[in-house]
Amino acid sequence: MDISEAEETRGLVEATRAEWLEVVDDVLSPTDVARLAEATLWRFGKCDIVINNAGIFPAYVFDDLSFDVMA
């Protein structure tokens, strides 16, 4: 597992003055993923896009993904 601080990304986003939410979670944890979804809805009221940057190999079609596949 590789969880790191997002200092560079934080600086780039803040420079645009865009609203954003930084959350460090384990994408293999259903509890963490639910917490991320709740935090997003609380902060923004909706979610327009999700970028999964967790690098899963081999590649899967999104609809075929589950926590079991990633474990």
C-alpha positions in Angstrom: 0.0 0.0 0.0 1.3 3.4 -0.9 -0.3 6.3 0.9 1.5 9.6 0.7 1.0 13.3 1.3 -0.3 15.4 -1.6 1.7 18.5 -1.1 2.4 19.2 -4.8 -1.1 18.4 -5.8 -2.5 20.5 -3.0 -0.5 23.5 -4.1 -1.5 23.1 -7.7 -5.2 22.9 -6.9 -5.1 25.7 -4.4 -3.5 27.9 -7.0 -6.6 27.5 -9.1 -8.8 28.5 -6.2 -11.0 25.5 -6.9 -12.9 23.8 -4.1 -11.5 20.4 -3.3 -11.4 17.8 -0.6 -8.3 15.8 0.4 -9.0 12.4 2.0 -6.4 9.7 2.6 -8.2 6.3 2.4 -7.5 2.7 1.7 -9.4 1.8 -1.5 -9.4 -1.8 -0.4 -11.5 -0.9 2.7 -15.3 -0.7 2.1 -15.5 1.4 5.3 -12.9 3.9 4.0 -14.6 4.1 0.6 -18.0 4.8 2.3 -16.4 7.5 4.5 -14.9 9.1 1.4 -18.3 9.1 -0.3 -20.0 10.6 2.7 -17.4 13.3 3.1 -17.8 14.2 -0.6 -21.5 14.5 -0.4 -21.3 16.5 2.9 -18.8 18.9 1.4 -20.1 19.3 -2.2 -23.7 17.8 -2.1 -22.9 15.6 -5.1 -20.1 14.0 -7.0 -19.7 14.7 -10.7 -16.5 12.7 -11.4 -14.4 10.0 -9.8 -10.7 9.4 -10.7 -9.5 6.1 -9.6 -5.8 6.5 -9.4 -5.1 3.3 -7.5 -3.5 1.3 -10.3 -5.1 -2.1 -10.4 -3.4 -4.8 -12.5 -4.6 -6.6 -14.5 -7.1 -4.1 -15.8 -10.8 -4.7 -15.3 -13.9 -3.1 -16.8 -15.3 -0.7 -14.1 -18.6 -2.5 -13.8 -16.7 -5.8 -13.1 -14.7 -4.4 -10.2 -15.5 -5.4 -6.6 -13.6 -5.4 -3.3 -13.0 -9.1 -3.8 -11.2 -8.5 -7.1 -8.9 -5.9 -5.6 -7.9 -7.9 -2.5 
